[in-house]
Each structure stands twice: as structure tokens, then as C-alpha cells.
Amino acid sequence: MTKILRRMARQLIKADEEGRRTHLAIMRLLTKVRDASNLLDVGCYQGLKTAAYAEFLRIPLDAVVGIEPQECYAIESRKKFKVYGVDIEKDFFPVPDESFDLVICNQVLEHLKNIFQPLGELDRVVKTGGYLLLGIPNLSGFYNRLLLLVGKQPLAIAINGPHIRGFAHSAFLEFLRLNPNFKMIGVDSANLYPLPYPLIEWLGGKFAGLSTFTFYLLKKQNHNTDSCAWKKIEAKDTCF
């Protein structure tokens, strides 16, 4: 009976379309990007979405670079464009300062203990006048709030899941605005669980604070690595 109810619930919310809905949110933000001639995707996975972003913006694949720490995925993405294998939490990105018009880092930060090193590198490699697009699972999404209300672990940071950090939309937005090098120019979102389709899709793009995934587009105003507030957060007792 439980399996039947779970299957019915998944059909009601069209759970198999979660990826499509999150992709559309990113594409909506990409319509705000102007004159991007190259692209860096940090955490590019197998490269399929990266190639789709490049095609949408008419960026040739020879102007696309990926960073992927897991070699099994990097092998696949290297069939499409240049990819570096980098320990995102510890290593500097092997590209010069201000190298890219657009840098994307989607669904990556929640997997990292040390987010400050890669955020500092993201700041460093975006050109002045270029764009940075970030995507995260929203810890304060409506479904996660319901779970906490009844004393359950939020799915955004499940104990047996791959996520080791949780970000609430409002707090993450405030954190991003600490960096004077960037200006926030767009916020989008997707998947307002557990609402049924089409509400999950329509409202998921309207209410970022309640949605399961949130996305942020920032434009770089000036290049000053010393003023990057993202990489200067004191970790205190956390051992990186």
C-alpha cells in the first residue's frame, strides 16, 4: 500500500520532471546574460547541461571549459569540451584571473565542506562585466519546513544523502550580497513540493523562499580579490 501511495504521489507532482523544471529556471536566468563568448561550468558532471547552456547562448564548445572532481564524470564531459579534474575544496582553478564571461556552479556547494575556497575562485575567474550563476537546494523550501514541523530530517540535508551543507534561500541571498565585487541581477526557483502539477511548476517559479531549488545570477562590477567577502569567512572550529 505504501508503495502504491508513493507512486501516486510522484505521478501527482510529476516527480520525473524535476530536472526539466530546474533546467527551465536556469534558462530563464540565462536570458539576462549578454555577450558571453565563453563559459566555465564548475561541477559540470557529464557535460550534457553544460553543452545545452552553451548552445542556448551560442557559445561554441571550444570556448567551454568544465571543472569536474570526479573522474568517472569528467571522462564523459571531456568528449564534449575541455575539462579539468580539480579538488574544488582545496585547489585553485587552473585558469587565469578574469578568464570567463559566464561561470556556472549549479548544485555543487551543498556537497562541499569548504565552500569558501571555491567561492573565492569563482570570484577570481569571472571577468569584470561578466556573470556568475549559482544554484542550490533550498533548506527552507516548503516541504523541508513541513518535515521539520513534524520532527523529521529535511530532505535537503538528509543524513544518508550526499549533501553536507544546507542553505536557506534568504540567508544565502544575504551571504552573496556581502561581496561588493558582484551585483545581484536575478533570482529564480523551481519545484514547490508537495503541491500537485501544475502548481508545483507555476508557483515554484514564483516563490523562491518556498521552492525546493533556488538560482542566483550575479554580475561582476569590479575585480578585487582582496575585497571578496566570500573567501574571508572565519571557519572557527570547523576543520577543513
Secondary structure as UniProt FT lines:
FT   HELIX           2..13
FT   HELIX           15..17
FT   HELIX           18..30
FT   TURN            31..32
FT   STRAND          39..42
FT   TURN            45..46
FT   HELIX           48..56
FT   TURN            57..58
FT   HELIX           61..63
FT   STRAND          64..67
FT   HELIX           71..77
FT   TURN            78..80
FT   STRAND          82..84
FT   TURN            88..90
FT   TURN            97..98
FT   STRAND          100..106
FT   HELIX           109..111
FT   HELIX           116..125
FT   STRAND          126..138
FT   TURN            139..140
FT   HELIX           142..149
FT   TURN            150..151
FT   HELIX           155..157
FT   TURN            159..160
FT   HELIX           169..176
FT   TURN            177..178
FT   TURN            180..181
FT   STRAND          182..190
FT   TURN            193..194
FT   TURN            197..198
FT   HELIX           199..202
FT   HELIX           203..205
FT   HELIX           208..210
FT   STRAND          213..220
FT   HELIX           225..227
FT   HELIX           229..232
FT   TURN            236..237
//
